Amino acid sequence: MVTPACSSTDGPGPWLSCVLTDGQPHSLRATSFATIRIAILLSIGDSYLANAPGAQDVSSSEEAGIVDEGVEGPDDLHRGMRPRQLNMMAIAGAIGTGLIIGTGTTLKFGPGSLLIGYVLMGFVVYIVMVALGEMGAWLPHKKSFSGYATRFVDPAMGFATGWNYFFKYVIVLPNNLTATGIILQYWVKDLNVSVWIVVFGVVIILLNLIHVRFFGEAEFWMSLAKALVIIMLILMCFIISLGGSPSGVRSGFWYWTDPGAFAEYNVRWKDDYFYVTGSTGRFLGVWACIVQATFAYLGTELVGVAFGETPDPRRNVPRAVNQTLLRIVFFYVAGVLVLGMAVPYNSPELLRATRERIGGLASPFTVAAQRAGVNKLADAVNGMLLVFTISAANSDIYLASRTVWALAKDRQAPEIMERTNKRGVPIPAVALSSIFIALGFMNATKDAATVFGYFVSLVTVFGALNWVAVLVSYISMIRAMKVQGIPRSIMPYRNPLLPWGSYIALGVTFLVIIFSGYSAFIPQFQIDKFMTSYIGILVYVVNILVWKWLKKTKRVRPEDMDLLTGRRA
């Protein structure tokens, strides 16, 4: 056994000067006996921690059942997610209609604007993921983002983050099922969308009620299908730009010159288009692409929720996080790059596609194929979009149920929500999340559909606020490690872009959230757009203040932060 030799030193703190058997001196701030013990154990390393007397006693009551790898207690999630499932979810799990369809609405601002938007926000989302990965590898608990916010920042922030995240996904759940029904109407025109909501709603509920490995298996194959679809579309656009289409036109980067890389901002207003000209218009075009890219990347954090059900998180979490870089660079950045090479931003076909609600005809990739003389791609893209929407709905229930389960574990949701069956499935949480599928029937009437659309727009900003919570939690953890004298070098996973990158990503995310409602002021003030853009921020802040008032919570101070409990989970 390794035995440290420590002696007190002068200076504020107090401090301990320790020399371990590795021959290296370590200065540890002794704010309490517990802090001294934690710091010594961490400095010695995991081998000592695993054999230290009483090491398993460090778990608090709320961390019961998360002591040893592979050992679950009552009402606990099981680590049944296989590594290949987690890796595939990291690669393609969050790819949705934002890339396949949403890029069409912003390509009209120019290929350069589109590329800048996706590169910038790709950097931000990668930083969010590696920050989450460092926390997940260091303290791999099962309470997801809200648990980290509760533990590292303030229980009130954990409460607000968890409930906002829950409502985001239970609101978009019926929206994704409705989109599935609309896509199917392309072939079965006489069948009401509500029928498809019921059919696919039952299917995804069943997938989420059985063992997590079945959910993981379903997501594995759907994610694999999505990855293959994106690869096919990227290769198609690349071949088209090189002149390999029936039309034989070799565009290359010609469209970056004519009509150009950057277009002036324009928005459809009444029966015409309103333009903002000059440099201001081009800047707004870039900003529109940044905002759209942000919402296209939302959901990337899906794998962060799955960390709690993944075996050997110290090894599998870093692998999954590193896969996100591959997805960002190849699927998103390369995707918008070749799209800008194959379709000019002033294409009449592109303008028509942006007016479509959903489906293959709304995709700019379909526009690229049509311009090249390939006219049957719309049917194929329509079929591919089915996989995207079903996968999204399946993930929605999973994310919502695990979030409310985590809240219940921290006593921030009804106690019944933390109950699980013998397979580790949180049945009450899944049931609560599934109830919201009924909101999809609101789309049966025009007025109700309009109201429901406002709800969907309202909760979208919650995803970006979740990024803020992850980054703030990470920054708080790093500060606490510094105060407690724990070197970052002993963390099982470290990324060279951190911690400095987290400050940049946090600043960019704040700017996007604050100015995401810019379109509410162009060409004149629109109250509905303004409310849906910003009321979500107000709800988040109110949730924090209300919980602080009710529970008298306080910000977690760096010197008091628990950086050990659950570390062997």
N, C-alpha and C positions, 0 to 999 in steps of 0.2 A: 504493500500500500504506500502511496505517496504521502509524505508528511511535510506540511509547510512549516517553516520557521518564521515567526512574525514578531516584530517589536514595534512599540509605538514611536511616533516621531512628532516633532513640534509642528505647529501650524494649525490653521483652521480645519475643523472637521469633526472630531479628530481623524488622524490617518494611521494606517498600519503600513509598515514596510515589510513585505514578505519575500522570502527567497524560497522558491520551490525547487524540487529535484530537477527541473529542467535547467537550473542554473541561472534563471533570469529573475531580476528583482521586479516586484509588482507593488505599486502604491495603491492602496484601497481606502476609500473614505468610509469610516465606521460610524454611520448615522445611527445605527442600532446593532445589537448583537445579531439579529436576523440578517441585516445587510452585510455584516462582516462574514457570516457563514456563507451567504449566497455568493459574495464576491470571491471568497477563497475557493469554493467549489467550482465556480465558473473558470477561475484562472487555472486551476489544476486540470480541468478538462472533463469530458463526459465519462471517461473510464473511472475516475474517482467518484463522480456523481452517481454512477450506477451502483457502486459498491459501498457508498457512504452509509453508516448506520443511521437509520431513520429517514433515509432519503425519500421514501414513499410517503412519509407523514407530512410533507410540505403541501399537499393538496388541500385546498379549502373545501368547505362543504359544497360549494357550488360547482367545484371541479370533480366531484365524486364520479368515479367511473372513467376518468381520463388520466389514469396514473401510468399504466404501462402500455406499451405498444401491443395492440391486438387484444387487450382486456377491456371489456365494456361492462358498465354497471347497469342497474335498472334504469329504464327510461332514457337510454342512451342510443345515439346513432352507432351503427356498425361500420367499421372500415372495410366495406365490401366492394368499393370501386377499384377496378383493376387498373394497373398502370397504363396499359394500352388504351383503355377507355378514356382516362384522364388526358393522356397525350393527344388523342384525336379530338377531344372536346376543346383542348387548348388551341389546336390548329384550325379547326373549322366550326366549332360549336356555336360561336356567336355570329357567324356570317349570316346575314339576313337580307331582307329586301332593300335595306339602306344602300347596299352596294349594287345590287342587281337593277333596282328601279330608281332609288333616290338620286343616284349620280346623274340621271337625265335632267333633273331640275336645275342642277348646278353646272353641268357641262356647257350650258348656254352662256356662262360667264367666262368661258375660255379654258382651254386645256392647261395653261399655265396656272391659272387661279385654282383649278381643281387639284392639280398636283401639289401645289403649295399647301392647300388645306389638308390633304391626306397625309403629307409628310410631317407637317407640324403636329397634327393631332395624333399621328402614329407614334411620334416621339413621346407625347404626353401619356398615351395609354400604355406604352411600354414601360415608362417610369412607374405608373400606377401598379402595373403587374409585378415588376421586380421588387417594389416596396412591399407589396402584399406577399411576394415570395419570401423575402427576408424575414418578415414577421411570421409567416406560416412555417418556415423551416426552423426558426428559433423557438417559437411557442405555438406548436401546431394544435391549437384547440379546435373545438367543433362549433364555435358560436359565430363564425363568419365575421363580417365587417363590423356589425353592431357590437360584438363581443370585444373586439380590439378597441373600438371607440370608448366603450364603457370602462375598460381596464386601463387604457393609456391616456385618455383625455378627460372625460367626465361622463358619469352614468346618464346624464341628461342628453348628451350628444349620441350615446349609444341607443337610447330610447328613440330619439327622433330619426336617426339613421335607419334603424331596423324597421320602424313602422312605415316610414316613407318608402323604403325599398319594397316592403310587403305590398303596399297599395299600388306601387308602380306596376308590379307584375300581375296582380289580380285584375287590374284594369286593362292592361294590354292583352291578357289571356283571351277574353272573349273577342277582342278586336282581331287577333290572329286567327281564331276559329272562323270569324266572319269572312276574313280574307280568303280562307280555304274554301268556303262555300261559294264565294264570288268567282274564284278561279274555276271551280268545277262547273259553274254555270256556262262556261265557255263551250262545254260539250253537252251538258244536261241542262238545257235552258228552262224547262218547265218545272223543275224541282226547286222548292223554296229553300233559301239559304238556311233557314232555321233547322231544317232536317239534317243538313251537314253539320251544324253546330252540335246537335245532339249526338250524332254518330261518332264524330271524332272526339267530342267531349268525353264520352264514355270510354273510348279507347285510351286516351291519355290519362284518365283517372285510374284505370286499371293498371297501366304501366307504372304509375306512381304509388300504387298500393302494395305491390309486390316488392321483393328484395331490391335494394339499390343497384345490385349488379345487373338486373334486368333493365332498369332505367338506363344504366350506363351502356348496356349492350345496344339498346335501341338508339341512343344518342351516338354511339360509335358508328353504326352503319349509316345513320342519317348524316352525320358529320362527314363520313367518308364520301357519301354521295354528293354532298355540297362541295367538298374539296375537288372532286372530279369534275363537277359542273363548272366551277370557277376556272379550273385549269383549261377545260375545253374552250370556254368563252375567251379567255386570255389568248390562247393559241390561235383561235379563229381571228380575233382582231389583229394579232401580230401578222398572220399570214395575209390578211386582207391588205394591211398597210404595206406589205412587201410585193403586192401585185399578184398574189396567188389565188385571187377570187375569179369567178366567171367573167367579171367585167374587165379584168386585167389591168386595172388602174393601180399604179404604184404611188401611194401617197407619202409614205415615210413620215417625215416631220413637216411636210408641205403645209398642212393646216395650221401649224404653229406660226407660219409666215402669212398665209392667206387663207382665212380672214385674220389670223393673228392668235397670239397666246393669251391675251387678256381682252375681255369684252366689258363694255360699260354695263352697270347694273340696270336691270329692267325687270319690271313686274307687271303682270296682267292686272289691269284696272278697268273695271266695268267691261266694255266691249273692245278695249284697245290696250296698248302697252304704254307704260310710263317709264321714261328713261332718265337716269341720272348721268349726265355727261361729264367728260373730262377725267382728270386724275381722281376726283372724288368718286366718280362712277366706277372706275376700275378698282379702286380700293374697296368699295362696297361689294364688288363682285368677288374679290378675294375673301372678304369677310363672310359673305354668304356661303362660300365653299368651306370655310373653316367651321362654321356652325353646323352645316350639313354633315361634314366629316365627323364631328363630335358625336352626333346622334347615330351615325352609321357604326361607330366603334362601340357604342353602349352595348353592354351585355358581355363584353370581353371578360369581365370579372366573374363570369359564371364558374370558371374553374376554381376561383377562390372559395366559393361556397362548397365545392366538392372536396376541398382539402380535408375537411373534417371526416370524410368517409373514405379516405385514401390510405391504404397500408403504407408503412414506412415513409411518412411524409418528409423526413429529412433528405431522402434520396429522390422521391418522386415529385415533390413540389418544385424543386429547382428545374428538373427536367421539363415539367409542364410549363413553367414560366418561360423558359428559354424557347419553347415552341412558339410562343406568341410573337416573337421577333420574326420568325419565318413567315407566319401568317400575315403580319403587317406589311412586310417588305414584298412578298410575292403576290399575295391575293389582293391586297388593297392598293398599295403603291403601284405595283406593276399593272394591276387591273385598270386603274384610271389613266396610267401613262399610255397604254396601247389603245384605250378607248379614245383618247384625244388624238391619236394618230389615225384612227379609222373613221371618225365622224367630225366634221367641222361644226363649230358651235352655232353657226347660222343656218344649219340644215333645216329645211321645211319639215322633213320627216321627224326631226328631233322635237321641233315645236309641237307637232301633232301628238307625239308620244307623251309629252309632259301633261297633256290634257286628259290622258287616260287615267282611270281611277287605280286600277291594278291589273295585273295579267301580263302575258307575254308582249302585247303590243305597247305596253308602257315602258319596256326596258330599252335603254340606249344600245344595248348589245344587239337587240333585234333590229334596231335602226341601222347599225353597222352592217348586218347581214343583208338587209333589204337594199341598201345602197350598193352593195357588192353583187347583187343579183341572186342572192340566196333567199328565197321567199317563203320557205317552209319552217324557218326557225321559230316563229311565234308559237306554233303548236308545241314544239319541244321545250321552249323556255317556260311555257305555261305549265307543262308537266313537272319541270324542275322546281318551279316556284311552290308547288304542292309540298314538296319535301321541306322547303324552307319554312313555310308557315306551320306545318305540323310539328316540325322540330322545335320551332319557337314556342308554340303552345305547350308542348311537352316540358320544355325547360321552364316555362313560366310557373307551372304548378310546383315543380321541384324547388325553384328559387324561393317562391313565396312560402311554401310549407317549411323549408329549413330555416328561413328567416324568422318566422313566428315561433318556431320551436326554440331557436336561440334566444329570442326575447323572453320566452317563458322560463328558460334556464336562469336568466338574470333577473327574474321576478319583475319583468316589464310587460308581461302578457299573462292572461289567465293561466293558472297552474295546469289545467287540463291539457293545454297545448304542448306540454313537454312530455306527455306520455307516448311511449312507443310500444310496438308489439315485440314478440320474441325475435323477429327478424330485423329489428332496429328501424322500422318504418314509423314515423310520427303520424299515426292514423288521424287523430283529431285535427292536426295541422293541415294534412292533405284535404280532409273533408271541408274545413273552413275555406281553404283556397279554392276548392272546386265549386263552391256555391256561387262564386262570382261569374261562372260561365253563363249563368242566366242573364247577365247584362247584355249578352250578345243578341238577345231577342229584341232589344231596343232598336236595332238596325232595321226592324221590320217596317217601321214608319219613318217618314222623312224627318219630322220634327224631333222625334226621339233620337234618331241617328245623329242629328246635328248636335244635340246636347251631349250625347255619348262621345262624339268627336272632340268636344271641348274637354271632356275628362281625360281622354287619351293625350291630348296636347298638354294638359295641365301636369300630368305625372311624368312626362318625358324628362323634365328638368331634374327629377329626383335621381335619375341615373348619374348625371353630372355631379350632383351634390354628394352622391356616394363616393365618387372619386376624391372629392375634397375630404371626406371623412377618412378614407384610407390614407391619404397623404399626411393629414394632420396627425393621425394616430402613429404613423411611422416616424414622423419628425419628433413627436413627443417621446417615443420609445428610445430613439437615438440620443436625445438630450438626457434622458434618465440614465442610460448606460454610461454616458460621459460623467454625469454627476456621481454615480455610484462606483466609478472606476473600473467599469467592465469594458475591456477593449473590443472594438468591433471585429478585430482580426480573428477572434475565436468563434465567430458566428459560422454555422455550417454552410451558409450560402451568402455570398456577398457579390454585389454588382458594382463594377467600377464607376457607373454613372451616379451612384448614390454615395453620400446623402445629398450632394449639391443639386443633383437633377430634380430631387423632390421639391425643392423651393421653386425652380423654374416651372415645373409642371403644375404646381399649386397656383402660381401666379397666372399662368395661361388659362387654367380652368376657371379661375375666378373671373377673368375678363370675358370668357365665353358666356358664363352664366349671367353676368351683369348686362352684357350687350347682345344677348341672344334675341331680344325682342326688338331689334332695330327696325324690322319690317313693319312694326305697328305704327311707325311714324312716316312711312313712305307709301303713297304720295301725300297722305294726310292721316291724322291720328285715327286709329281704329281700336276702339275699346275692347273688342272681343280678343284680338290678337295680344293686346297689352296684358289683359288679365290672364290669359292662358300661358303667357311667357313668364310672368313674374309672381303670380299668386302662390305657386309652388314653393318659392323661396320664403314667402311669408309664412306658409304653413310649417315649413321646416324650423324656422326661428321660433315660432309660437310653440311648437312641440317641445323644443329645448327649454324655453322659459317656463312653460307649464309644469314640466317634470321637475325642474329645479325647485319650483315653488312648492309643489306637492311633497317631494321627497327630501327637500333641503340638501340636495347634492352639492358637492364641491369639486373643483378641478383637481385632478390627481397631480400631486406635486412630484417632481422628478425623484426626490430623495425617498419618497414613500412608495414609489411604483413597484409593484410585484413583477419582477423579471424572471422568476424561477418556476412558479407554480404551473404545472401542466407542460413543462419543458420536455418531458419524456413521453408526452402523449403520442 
